[in-house]
Structure formats: structure tokens, C-alpha cells
Amino acid sequence: MHKAIAEMAGEISDALIEDGLTCRTIGIRVRYSNFETFTRARTIKEYGSSREKIIETSMQLLEQFLNGRMIRQLGVRVSGLADANIPDEKEKQKTVAEFLH
């Protein structure tokens, strides 16, 4: 599971950095083999885009689901996006439309 989380976190981190964004909330989605699906998210204290922080938080969220049941699908997501280059705007989450303009 750690390898899958690390790959997804790396892709997310790279995309955030490339787009000049940071995030404040990191979440996971776990789907078991019987298609039961659960999501969990955690809002961190400071905005960031580091691969390590995304991995660390995702793994902490995943721990409660590592109960011997077979996981069919695993996903990692981020939200609470802000422009990494404008510190004053880090308190406000932007919409997709605002980022595109």
C-alpha cells in the first residue's frame, strides 16, 4: 500500500508544484473487494505541496482500513487549494474558475 500511496502522492505533488498551487486538505478513498467505499480527509495546519507530507498524511488516514480485508481500489486527493506565489491569498480557497483566470 505504501508504494501505491507514494506513487499517487508524487503525481499530486508534481502537479501542484507545476501549477503553482498548494493544498491544505489531504484525503483518501478506500474501496474494499465487496465495493464498500470509505473516504477520510485531514486538514493540515499549513499549506504545502510536499510529496512527503501527502504520503505521511495519507498513510495515517489509511491505517484504520488495514484490517485484513482486501482493498480493491485506493485513491489520494487534495483540496483547499491556494496560489503558492501569493501568500495573502492562502487563507482563501479558490474555485477552479478563479484559478483559470
Steps between C-alpha positions, in 0.01 A plus 500: 500500500784737579633472145160586351457796737852622419434487124170689528649754742788560261267565209286736707801684640652541154170635361462746789855631455465521121178699536636724777250373756501385859240300690376484853280186503616150410254215456477134407235270357505129580284248317492144629451193280126498580482860367448661841658843465630730771662843489703685759669840489717710727564873489860581586620813679692659217460499125750287313568285198773266624490137397610398851211678674246353260644150555516539878142627532360246253666212683366622834149512352542155343605325824144450622411313181790251515295239681567193290222570250598509136520852360385518139566868434690776674506870419667814632369853451574854613276803547511841659717627216677835505745682277850421626635833376258731680527458879208735575260275310589185692211552742243473221419190301469585133251353258614333182367797300712740707815298431434493129475878472 
